[in-house]
Amino acid sequence: MVCCVCAFCQDDAHIFCRPDQIEDEVVDCLQFAVDVLKTFGFEKYEAELSTWDNGESGKYDGTPDQWTLGENALSKAVARVGLKVTTIPDEAAFYGPKIDVKLVDAIGRKWQLSTVQFDFTLPRRFGLTYIGEDGQKHQPLMVHRALYGSLERFFGILLEHYAGALPVWLSPVQAAVLPITDRHLEYGRKVEKALADAGIRVHVDARPEKVNYKIREAQLQKIPYMLVIGDREAEAGAVAVRNRRQGDLGAKPLDEVVASIRKLIEDRTPTE
């Protein structure tokens, strides 16, 4: 069987600006892209600057002056952001030069995601103009920027990077409440409510299974926190905390656990 993607979502934005604005606009776009990647826990990036063939093939649009302006702006912007850059000749889009940001994942693989590129074609085709300080009409420059590339590709790479064990703030289920027996379910629901009221995504495993089985299932699902509750926890208003990486952390007051998980979420901590 061969599967294919029928559609994808691209976070593409178009910025129209004057020639004297383009370098700062590109810097802002690149810095925005780096900030987004850092937020998701990526720390290593490289950049590729794709240029034209100086008009030798006739396959590129725009004037030599526009290409010189665009390539210089991209080169200076990359230097200002502090990205390592490699120039790739004759790999630009037909409508303008571009910067591709490639991130390096947890095992050293490179993935192309964010793109910032010029478009010399559309402003002309749409007949776009602005009035300059000289009172005359001028054609603006257009910058495409896509921070994720495509959302589907980005989240595929994100899952690869974390091997499915997403940070707490990204995990679909952030905590699993595991009652030892049915008689602990009532307290389990109270724990669930306390977590949910704090904005924590929580699931109660109410199945009539042994607690070790429930722990194993939650571990396989890569749920960051497993909160085991029995008689002692119910009497003390506590939970026995297990972390998917650190294992058994012992019994802790429920309020303390809620506050701890909430802080990891608010800080967008990459690892718990």
C-alpha positions as CSV (number, residue, x, y, z in Angstrom):
1,M,0.0,0.0,0.0
2,V,1.2,3.5,-0.9
3,C,-0.1,6.4,1.2
4,C,0.1,10.0,0.1
5,V,-0.8,13.4,1.7
6,C,-3.8,14.9,0.0
7,A,-3.4,18.3,1.5
8,F,-1.3,20.3,4.0
9,C,-1.5,23.6,5.9
10,Q,1.3,26.1,5.3
11,D,1.7,29.1,7.6
12,D,2.6,31.4,4.8
13,A,2.5,35.2,5.3
14,H,3.3,38.0,2.8
15,I,5.0,41.2,3.8
16,F,5.0,44.3,1.5
17,C,7.7,46.8,2.2
18,R,10.0,49.5,0.8
19,P,13.6,48.6,-0.3
20,D,15.0,50.4,2.7
21,Q,12.8,48.2,5.0
22,I,13.6,44.8,3.7
23,E,16.7,43.9,5.8
24,D,14.9,44.7,9.1
25,E,11.8,42.8,8.0
26,V,13.9,39.7,7.1
27,V,15.7,40.0,10.5
28,D,12.4,40.1,12.3
29,C,11.1,37.1,10.3
30,L,14.3,35.0,11.0
31,Q,14.3,35.9,14.7
32,F,10.6,35.0,14.9
33,A,11.4,31.6,13.3
34,V,14.3,31.0,15.7
35,D,12.1,32.0,18.7
36,V,9.4,29.6,17.6
37,L,11.9,26.7,17.2
38,K,13.4,27.4,20.6
39,T,10.0,27.4,22.2
40,F,9.5,23.9,21.0
41,G,12.8,22.8,22.3
42,F,15.0,22.9,19.2
43,E,18.4,24.5,19.9
44,K,20.6,23.9,16.8
45,Y,19.9,25.5,13.4
46,E,21.7,26.2,10.1
47,A,20.7,28.4,7.2
48,E,20.9,28.0,3.5
49,L,20.9,31.0,1.2
50,S,19.6,30.0,-2.3
51,T,20.7,32.4,-5.0
52,W,20.2,32.7,-8.8
53,D,22.5,32.1,-11.7
54,N,23.0,35.9,-12.5
55,G,20.3,35.6,-15.2
56,E,22.3,33.3,-17.4
57,S,19.5,30.7,-17.9
58,G,16.6,33.1,-18.3
59,K,14.5,31.1,-15.8
60,Y,14.5,33.7,-13.1
61,D,12.1,36.7,-12.8
62,G,13.1,40.1,-11.6
63,T,15.9,42.5,-12.5
64,P,19.6,42.2,-11.6
65,D,19.2,45.1,-9.2
66,Q,16.4,43.4,-7.4
67,W,18.3,40.2,-7.1
68,T,21.4,42.0,-5.8
69,L,19.3,43.9,-3.3
70,G,17.4,40.7,-2.1
71,E,20.5,38.5,-1.8
72,N,22.4,41.2,0.1
73,A,19.5,41.8,2.5
74,L,19.2,38.1,3.2
75,S,23.0,37.7,3.8
76,K,23.1,40.7,6.2
77,A,20.0,39.5,8.0
78,V,21.4,36.0,8.6
79,A,24.6,37.6,10.0
80,R,22.6,39.8,12.3
81,V,20.6,36.9,13.7
82,G,23.8,34.9,14.1
83,L,22.9,31.9,12.0
84,K,25.5,29.7,10.3
85,V,24.8,30.0,6.5
86,T,25.7,28.1,3.4
87,T,25.2,29.6,0.0
88,I,23.5,27.3,-2.6
89,P,23.9,28.8,-6.1
90,D,21.2,28.5,-8.7
91,E,18.7,27.0,-6.2
92,A,16.5,30.1,-5.7
93,A,12.8,30.1,-6.6
94,F,12.2,31.7,-10.0
95,Y,10.6,34.7,-8.3
96,G,13.4,35.5,-5.8
97,P,16.2,34.4,-3.5
98,K,15.4,32.6,-0.2
99,I,16.7,31.6,3.2
100,D,15.8,28.1,4.4
101,V,16.3,27.4,8.2
102,K,17.3,23.8,8.8
103,L,17.1,22.6,12.4
104,V,19.2,19.7,13.8
105,D,17.1,17.2,15.8
106,A,18.1,15.2,18.9
107,I,20.1,12.6,16.9
108,G,21.8,15.0,14.5
109,R,19.5,14.9,11.5
110,K,18.8,18.1,9.6
111,W,15.3,19.1,8.7
112,Q,14.2,22.1,6.5
113,L,11.4,24.1,8.1
114,S,11.3,27.8,8.2
115,T,11.6,29.8,4.9
116,V,12.0,33.5,4.2
117,Q,12.1,34.5,0.6
118,F,11.6,37.4,-1.8
119,D,9.0,37.6,-4.5
120,F,9.7,40.0,-7.4
121,T,6.8,38.7,-9.5
122,L,3.5,39.2,-7.6
123,P,3.9,42.9,-6.8
124,R,4.3,43.5,-10.6
125,R,1.5,41.2,-11.7
126,F,-0.9,42.7,-9.2
127,G,0.1,46.2,-10.2
128,L,1.0,47.1,-6.6
129,T,2.3,50.6,-5.8
130,Y,3.0,53.0,-2.9
131,I,3.7,56.7,-2.8
132,G,7.2,57.4,-1.7
133,E,8.7,60.4,0.0
134,D,9.3,61.9,-3.4
135,G,5.6,61.9,-4.1
136,Q,6.0,59.3,-6.9
137,K,4.6,55.8,-7.3
138,H,7.0,52.9,-6.6
139,Q,6.6,49.1,-6.7
140,P,6.9,47.5,-3.2
141,L,9.0,44.4,-2.5
142,M,7.3,41.3,-1.2
143,V,8.6,38.9,1.4
144,H,7.2,35.4,2.0
145,R,7.7,33.9,5.4
146,A,6.7,30.5,6.7
147,L,7.8,29.7,10.3
148,Y,6.8,26.0,10.3
149,G,7.0,25.2,6.6
150,S,3.9,23.1,6.9
151,L,2.1,22.3,10.2
152,E,2.0,18.5,9.3
153,R,5.7,18.4,8.6
154,F,6.6,20.4,11.7
155,F,4.6,18.1,14.1
156,G,6.0,15.0,12.4
157,I,9.5,16.3,13.0
158,L,8.6,17.3,16.6
159,L,7.4,13.8,17.3
160,E,10.7,12.4,15.8
161,H,12.8,14.8,17.9
162,Y,11.2,13.8,21.2
163,A,10.6,10.1,20.2
164,G,7.0,10.7,21.1
165,A,7.7,11.8,24.6
166,L,6.6,15.4,24.2
167,P,7.3,18.0,26.9
168,V,4.6,18.3,29.5
169,W,3.2,21.5,28.0
170,L,2.6,19.7,24.7
171,S,1.5,16.3,25.9
172,P,-2.1,15.4,24.9
173,V,-2.5,13.9,28.4
174,Q,-0.3,15.6,31.0
175,A,-1.2,13.5,34.0
176,A,-2.9,10.1,34.5
177,V,-4.7,9.4,37.8
178,L,-4.4,5.7,38.7
179,P,-6.7,4.5,41.5
180,I,-5.4,1.2,43.1
181,T,-8.9,-0.1,43.6
182,D,-12.5,0.9,42.9
183,R,-12.9,2.3,46.4
184,H,-10.2,4.9,45.6
185,L,-12.1,6.2,42.5
186,E,-14.0,8.8,44.5
187,Y,-10.8,10.4,45.6
188,G,-9.4,10.0,42.1
189,R,-12.2,12.1,40.8
190,K,-11.3,14.8,43.3
191,V,-7.7,14.7,42.1
192,E,-8.9,14.9,38.5
193,K,-11.0,18.0,39.3
194,A,-8.1,19.7,41.0
195,L,-5.8,19.1,38.1
196,A,-8.4,20.1,35.5
197,D,-9.3,23.3,37.4
198,A,-5.6,24.2,37.1
199,G,-5.7,23.8,33.3
200,I,-3.9,20.4,33.3
201,R,-5.0,17.8,30.8
202,V,-5.8,14.8,32.9
203,H,-7.2,11.3,32.5
204,V,-8.5,8.9,35.2
205,D,-7.8,5.2,34.5
206,A,-10.9,3.7,36.1
207,R,-10.5,0.3,34.6
208,P,-10.6,-2.7,37.0
209,E,-6.9,-3.5,36.3
210,K,-3.9,-3.9,38.6
211,V,-2.1,-0.7,39.2
212,N,1.2,-2.0,37.8
213,Y,-0.7,-2.7,34.5
214,K,-2.1,0.9,34.5
215,I,1.4,2.3,35.2
216,R,2.8,0.3,32.3
217,E,0.0,1.5,29.9
218,A,0.6,5.1,30.9
219,Q,4.3,4.7,30.4
220,L,3.8,3.3,27.0
221,Q,1.6,6.2,26.1
222,K,4.4,8.5,27.3
223,I,2.2,10.4,29.7
224,P,4.6,12.6,31.7
225,Y,3.0,12.1,35.2
226,M,1.3,9.1,36.8
227,L,-0.5,9.8,40.0
228,V,-1.2,6.6,42.0
229,I,-3.7,6.8,44.8
230,G,-4.5,4.4,47.5
231,D,-5.7,4.5,51.1
232,R,-2.7,6.5,52.5
233,E,-2.9,9.1,49.7
234,A,-6.7,9.5,50.1
235,E,-6.4,10.0,53.9
236,A,-3.5,12.5,53.5
237,G,-4.8,14.4,50.5
238,A,-1.8,13.4,48.6
239,V,-0.7,11.4,45.5
240,A,2.1,9.0,44.8
241,V,4.0,10.5,41.9
242,R,5.6,8.6,39.1
243,N,7.5,10.5,36.3
244,R,7.9,8.8,32.9
245,R,11.7,9.5,33.0
246,Q,12.6,9.6,36.7
247,G,10.3,6.8,37.9
248,D,8.9,6.8,41.5
249,L,9.1,10.2,43.2
250,G,7.2,9.3,46.3
251,A,4.1,10.6,47.9
252,K,3.5,14.4,47.7
253,P,0.7,16.8,48.7
254,L,-1.8,17.2,45.9
255,D,-1.5,21.0,45.9
256,E,2.3,20.8,45.5
257,V,2.0,18.4,42.6
258,V,-0.6,20.6,40.8
259,A,1.6,23.7,41.3
260,S,4.7,21.8,40.0
261,I,3.1,20.5,36.8
262,R,1.4,23.9,36.3
263,K,4.8,25.6,36.4
264,L,6.3,23.2,33.8
265,I,3.4,24.1,31.5
266,E,3.6,27.8,32.0
267,D,7.4,27.9,31.5
268,R,7.1,25.6,28.5
269,T,9.9,23.5,30.0
270,P,11.4,21.2,27.3
271,T,11.9,18.3,29.7
272,E,10.2,17.5,33.0
